[in-house]
Every structure is written in C-alpha cells, then in structure tokens.
Amino acid sequence: MRKKPLNNEYTEFKAKYGSIVAYFGFTQIPNILIENQKNLKLKNSDFITLINFMRHDYGNLESHISGLTISKNTGMNPSTIYYKNSKNKSREPGIKERLLSKNFIKIRGIDKKYNTDIISLLPLIKKLRMVAKSITEDQIIKNELPKEKINELLKLISIDDLENSLFSHN
C-alpha cells in the first residue's frame, strides 16, 4: 500500500528536479545522463555511482551512502569509489574525486553515526535541469514536437528558469 498519494510524490519530485525534468518523469534522469554522457565527460563508473547516490537520497537532495554499499550494489572495489589521490600522484583519482572535480556532487559533511560522507546532489540537479532545458529547446527549434506540446514546454521552461534562479540561492 502507498504511503503518500501519487500527486504528492510528483510535487516533491518537481520541486527537486524542476518542471521540465518532472514533465518527462524520473526515468528520463538516467536517460538524460546516458544520452549526454560524452558531453558531460562521465565515465560508466561515474554514471553508476551517481545513480547510486540518487537512489539513496531520502528527500533532501543529500546522499549518505557508503562506498561499501555502492561496492555491494555494483561489484566495484570500494577503493575505486573513494580513493584519494594524495599519496600516489600517478594513480587516477577515485570516482568520488572525479565527480567532485567535475562539479556533479559536493561534500556537505560527515555522517558520524555511519562514518560516511554527506553528499549534496544539488550540483547534479542543476546540471540535469540545464541539459533537460537545452534538449527541450532543441526539439522546439527543430520542430520535433507536436504543436500542442510546444506551448506547454515553453511555459515549463519559463517556470524552470524562475525555479532555477530561486534554487541557485539555496
């Protein structure tokens, strides 16, 4: 049995990810990342790790997942995920370090109870909103959408622009 009505989940999702992303639904988030993986310079392991971070977001755009949990979910070695490149300069940085350097995530602190980083997903959400907006604008310009959807999406883009300006001050 559902704990909350579906419309509440949609409202929460829309508040988090923006009107355009919400319009297309959650499954579009991995699709947007996959289709733009090359442009975003995401390795496959980066993508899988981001999806795991998002999976463990419990409503506040922060993930408290440990490298061990990601390792169990993906089969990757935990040191691959959380390796810090300070001792061995010739070794490639870990996934978390790459995502930090590419501004996909931000470390907000440490969850002392579980000894894990508190990872903010706000940078990822901002990137998703920009990519979704650009894809939508391209489809409108190329006239790839039915005419009745164009006005609706143009309205969502303007709402999303307003939300982004409010969102960027948090």
Number of C-alpha atoms within 10 A of each C-alpha: 3 5 5 8 8 10 9 10 11 15 13 14 18 18 14 19 24 28 25 24 26 21 16 11 14 14 10 16 19 16 11 16 20 15 12 14 16 10 9 14 11 19 14 11 15 19 18 17 22 22 15 17 21 20 11 15 16 10 11 10 18 21 23 19 21 19 21 17 13 19 16 12 12 14 10 16 14 18 13 16 22 17 17 17 13 9 7 9 9 8 11 13 19 19 23 23 18 18 21 15 12 14 14 22 23 20 14 13 12 13 13 9 6 10 11 16 19 18 23 22 22 21 17 20 20 18 15 22 23 18 17 22 23 13 14 21 16 13 14 18 11 9 11 11 14 10 10 8 11 18 12 12 19 16 14 20 21 14 14 23 17 12 16 16 10 10 15 10 6 6
